[in-house]
Amino acid sequence: MSKEKLHSSSTETGKADSAINKWLDDRFQLAALREFAKHKSVPKFRETIWYYFGGIALLLFLVQVCTGILLVMYYKGTEDSAFESVRFIDAKVNFGWLIRSIHSWSANLMILAIFIHMFSIYFLKSFRKPRELTWYTGIGLLFVTMAFGFSGYLLPWNELAYFATKVGTDITGQVPVVGKFMLTLMRGGADVTGATLSRFFGIHVALFPGIFAIFLMLHLLFIQRQGMSEPEEWAKLDPKEKKTIPFFPNFMLRELLIWLIVINILAVLAVYFPWELGKKADAFASAPQGIKPEWYFLFMFQILKYIPGKVWLFDGEVLGVLFFGVGIGLWVLVPFWDSKIKSGHRNKILTYIGIGIVVFMITFTTIAWIAG
């Protein structure tokens, strides 16, 4: 092809692209979006690595959605069919065992990523004004994700899931005043039955995804409006000393590289450590040894085991539930009570509190895991 024809072809292509861009820009104001993307940046300092965990959690949520859609095509959420439908997925559906394993592993990794993201936000003090609502929506995402895990755990209707759900809902029933109502609402009756399974299936695939989507949209909106948080030490630097990374394409390409690493880790876990199905649940069988909730509830489960049945005039489990309720409430409201601390060592106090909580959770989770 001659140079004249090549030049003519490229000119026509450029005109076509220009026309498409103009057509889209007239309708969606893409010029403002491109200008925003051009100037969006991320602070560059030694803790920048923690910024990636929010994106990792988002990736794992997308994996959850995709694999969940594939699984629900074959799953039957009834007492008579749930276990058999999961066994059919594992044994008969092409790569069904792999999809189920990816779904289970990604759920656990997603909760881990959100925990890491939450604590990094706490230690970087990124919950302070004007980012209080970003913190609250992030906490909402954590709670909904844990509820996702709790409801999804029962769906295979196997022995371990059945008795673990029974233990978990029993603890909920110990909440003062509203505990009995919440217990009946969750179980759909007095005990864990097929009605509980149907209820958990419904909220797992319909209610929780909608709530999660609302929190996620608000969370992302707040982040985009306020930009990436800057550590107090970094913000005090001279503007000439501050280093930033352009979000597009630099930070985004690094995020995509980390996503690729996470996908590989997820694939290795799913292939070499497939999620076991176990035995079908039997309400009349005795509970097997070592029944315990998922790892993200283990530290609470272990603490409740240490509390005596009666503490003075009060039931031990009720006091334990109250203790965790107050602790969770204080954690959620950290932007509020942080603003009330007038000490000059305010940052150190918060850091020590955070370190204590992390050590507390890891210690009792490890003890519960070793105890079996």
VENPETA-V367573 format. One record per backbone hydrogen bond with DSSP energy under -0.5 kcal/mol. CO is the residue of the C=O (numbers start at 0). NH is the residue of the N-H. Records with the same first field share a line. If there is no record, write none. Layout:
CO=NH ; NH
//
This chain:
1=5
2=6
3=7
4=8
5=9
6=10
7=11
8=12
9=13
10=14
11=15
12=16
13=17
14=18
15=19
16=20
17=21
18=22
19=23
20=24
21=25
22=26
23=27
24=28
28=31 ; 32
29=33
30=34
31=35
32=36
33=37
34=38
35=39
36=247
39=246 ; 247
41=244
42=44
44=47
46=49
47=50
48=51
49=52
50=53 ; 54
51=55
52=56
53=57
54=58
55=59
56=60
57=61
58=62
59=63
60=64
61=65
62=66
63=67
64=68
65=69
66=70
67=71
68=72
69=72
70=73 ; 74
75=77
77=81
80=84
81=85
82=86
83=87
84=88
85=89
86=90
87=91 ; 92
89=96
92=95
94=98
95=99
96=100
97=101
98=102
99=103
100=104
101=105
102=106
103=107
104=108
105=109
106=110
107=111
108=112
109=113
110=114
111=115
112=116
113=117
114=118
115=119
116=120
117=121
118=122
119=123
120=125
121=124
124=127
127=130
130=134
131=135
132=136
133=137
134=138
135=139
136=140
137=141
138=142
139=143
140=144
141=145
142=146
143=147
144=148
145=149
146=150
147=151
148=152
149=153
150=153 ; 154
151=154
153=156
156=280
157=161
158=162
159=163
160=164
161=165
162=166
163=167
164=168
165=169
166=170
167=171
168=172
170=173
171=174
174=178
175=177
177=181
178=182
179=183
180=184
181=185
182=186
183=187 ; 188
190=192
192=196
193=197
194=198
195=199
196=200
197=201
198=202
199=203
200=204
201=205 ; 206
202=207
205=209
206=210
207=211
208=212
209=213
210=214
211=215
212=216
213=217
214=218
215=219
216=220
217=221
218=222
219=223
220=224
221=225
222=226
230=234
231=235
233=236
237=240 ; 241
242=43
244=41
245=250
246=251
248=252
249=253
250=254
251=255
252=256
253=257
254=258
255=259
256=260
257=261
258=262
259=263
260=264
261=265
262=266
263=267
264=268
265=269
266=270
267=271
268=272
278=158
281=284
287=290
293=296 ; 297
294=297
296=300
297=301
298=302
299=303
300=304
301=305
302=305 ; 306
308=315
309=311
310=313
313=310
314=318
315=319
316=320
317=321
318=322
319=323
320=324
321=325
322=326
323=327
324=328
325=329
326=330
327=331
328=332
330=333
332=335 ; 336
333=337
334=338
336=339
337=340
339=341
342=345
344=348
345=349
346=350
347=351
348=352
349=353
350=354
351=355
352=356
353=357
354=358
355=359
356=360
357=361
358=362
359=363
360=364
361=365
362=366
363=367
364=368
365=369
366=370
367=371
//
